[in-house]
Amino acid sequence: MNTLPQVLVIACGALAHEMLDLCKKHGLENLTIECLPARYHNEPEAIPEAVRERIRLAGDKYDEILVGYADCGTGGRLEKVCSEEGVTMLDGAHCYQFFTGSDAFLQMHEDELGTLYLTDFFARHFDRIIWHGFGIEDHPELKDMYFANYTRIMYLEQKPNPETEAMARAAAHRLGLRFEKTSTGYGELEPALISIGRTK
């Protein structure tokens, strides 16, 4: 009898909720999701070696290891680590591209370069990751330094939720940016996980 391989997915904390939801939705019980801290969104230089450490910690406990990150600002260093460790990583530049789809994201980006993207996660954690994480709370003058060239917030909605949308709108207001929203669902992340989880 064929059994599904046991797969460890080492993921960004910003994708934890979505990945766990997809595993439950599609019965992907052979996938183990382990997430590194979402604060690495602001510290991409820490991602490659943190991923390497977790890969090596797993040893031979799993049939396969998938890295649930895109490049995420590592400048190709994460891809190098994955190649050296013999594991697969998700395609793409960042999580925003997972949700919108590659072609749609590129078009969106070309339409307006000065765009700050928020997913459900980043809308809910805007204060912690951006307002406090960038030091704006203590140094308000940093807001204009960081966001002077931005013109809008594009909220990429995975699951409709009035409270989360209100947080995204509030973030746009605090930064003085135009608010726009597009509903993406889980985009390319969903078929990618299904493909991995159901491979025999």
C-alpha positions in Angstrom: 0.0 0.0 0.0 1.4 3.4 -1.0 1.7 5.9 1.8 2.1 9.6 1.4 5.6 11.0 2.2 6.0 12.9 5.4 6.9 16.5 4.5 8.3 19.2 6.7 7.4 22.7 5.5 9.7 25.4 7.0 7.7 28.5 6.5 7.6 32.3 7.1 5.5 33.1 10.2 3.5 35.5 8.0 2.2 32.4 6.1 1.5 30.2 9.1 -2.2 30.8 9.4 -2.8 30.3 5.6 -0.7 27.1 5.4 -2.4 25.5 8.4 -5.8 26.5 7.0 -5.0 24.9 3.7 -3.7 21.7 5.3 -6.9 21.4 7.2 -9.1 22.3 4.2 -7.5 19.7 2.0 -6.7 17.0 4.6 -2.9 17.3 4.1 -2.1 15.4 7.3 1.3 14.4 6.0 2.5 18.0 6.0 4.1 19.4 9.1 4.2 23.2 9.1 6.9 24.9 11.2 7.3 28.6 11.1 10.2 30.9 11.7 9.5 34.3 13.3 7.6 36.7 11.2 9.9 39.5 12.3 12.4 38.2 9.7 10.3 40.1 7.3 12.3 43.1 8.6 15.5 41.1 8.9 15.9 39.2 5.7 19.6 38.7 6.3 18.7 36.3 9.1 16.5 34.1 7.0 19.0 31.9 5.1 21.0 30.6 8.1 17.8 30.3 10.2 16.4 28.0 7.5 19.7 26.1 7.3 19.7 25.5 11.0 16.1 24.1 10.9 16.8 21.9 7.9 19.7 20.3 9.7 17.8 20.0 13.0 15.2 17.9 11.1 17.8 15.4 10.1 16.2 12.3 8.5 12.9 12.6 10.3 11.0 13.5 7.0 10.9 12.1 3.5 11.1 15.6 2.1 11.6 19.2 3.2 10.1 22.2 1.6 11.0 25.8 2.3 7.9 27.9 2.4 9.6 31.2 1.6 10.2 33.0 -1.6 13.4 35.0 -1.9 12.0 37.5 0.6 14.7 40.0 0.2 17.7 37.6 0.7 19.2 38.5 -2.6 19.5 34.9 -3.7 21.2 33.7 -0.5 18.2 31.6 0.6 18.1 29.8 -2.8 21.8 29.1 -2.4 21.2 27.6 1.1 18.4 25.4 -0.3 20.6 24.2 -3.1 23.4 23.4 -0.7 21.1 21.5 1.6 19.2 19.7 -1.2 15.7 21.0 -0.4 13.0 22.7 -2.5 11.8 26.3 -2.0 8.7 28.0 -3.3 9.0 30.0 -6.5 8.6 33.7 -6.4 10.1 36.9 -5.0 7.9 37.2 -1.9 4.6 36.1 -0.3 2.6 38.9 -2.1 3.4 37.2 -5.4 2.1 33.8 -4.0 -1.3 35.3 -3.3 -1.8 37.4 -6.4 -0.2 35.1 -8.9 3.0 36.1 -10.6 1.6 37.8 -13.7 -1.0 39.8 -11.8 1.5 41.0 -9.3 4.0 42.1 -11.9 1.2 44.1 -13.6 0.0 45.6 -10.3 3.6 46.6 -9.5 4.1 48.2 -12.9 0.9 50.1 -12.7 2.0 51.9 -9.5 5.6 51.5 -8.2 4.9 53.3 -5.0 2.8 50.6 -3.5 3.0 49.1 0.0 1.4 45.7 0.0 -0.5 44.3 3.0 -1.7 40.7 3.4 -4.2 39.7 6.0 -1.2 38.9 8.3 0.5 42.3 7.8 -2.8 44.2 8.2 -3.4 42.5 11.5 0.2 43.1 12.7 0.9 46.4 11.1 1.7 48.1 14.4 4.1 45.4 15.6 5.9 44.9 12.3 5.9 48.3 10.6 4.9 51.1 13.1 7.0 49.8 16.0 9.3 47.6 13.9 10.5 50.5 11.8 10.8 52.7 14.9 8.1 55.2 13.8 6.3 55.1 17.1 9.3 56.6 18.9 10.5 58.7 15.9 7.6 60.0 13.9 9.9 61.7 11.5 10.9 58.3 10.1 7.4 57.9 8.6 8.2 60.4 5.8 11.7 59.1 5.4 10.5 55.5 4.8 7.3 56.2 2.9 7.9 59.5 1.0 7.8 57.7 -2.3 4.8 55.6 -1.6 1.3 56.6 -3.0 -1.0 53.7 -1.9 -1.5 50.7 0.2 -2.8 47.7 -1.7 -4.5 45.3 0.6 -4.3 41.7 -0.7 -7.3 40.0 1.0 -7.0 36.3 1.6 -10.2 35.8 3.6 -13.0 38.5 3.9 -13.0 39.9 7.4 -14.4 43.4 8.2 -12.0 43.8 11.1 -8.9 42.9 9.1 -10.0 45.3 6.3 -10.6 48.0 8.9 -7.0 47.5 10.1 -5.7 47.8 6.6 -7.6 51.0 6.0 -6.4 52.4 9.3 -2.8 51.6 8.3 -3.3 53.5 5.0 -4.7 56.5 6.9 -1.8 56.6 9.4 0.7 56.6 6.6 -1.3 59.1 4.5 -1.6 56.7 1.6 -4.5 55.9 -0.7 -6.2 52.6 0.1 -7.1 50.0 -2.4 -8.1 46.3 -2.0 -8.1 43.2 -4.1 -9.3 39.8 -3.1 -6.7 37.2 -3.9 -7.7 34.1 -1.8 -4.7 31.9 -1.3 -3.5 32.3 -4.9 -0.6 30.1 -6.0 0.1 29.0 -2.5 -2.9 26.6 -2.5 -2.1 24.5 -5.5 1.6 24.4 -4.5 0.7 22.9 -1.1 -1.8 20.5 -2.5 0.7 19.3 -5.1 3.3 18.7 -2.4 1.0 17.1 0.1 -0.6 14.7 -2.3 2.5 13.4 -4.1 2.9 9.7 -3.7 
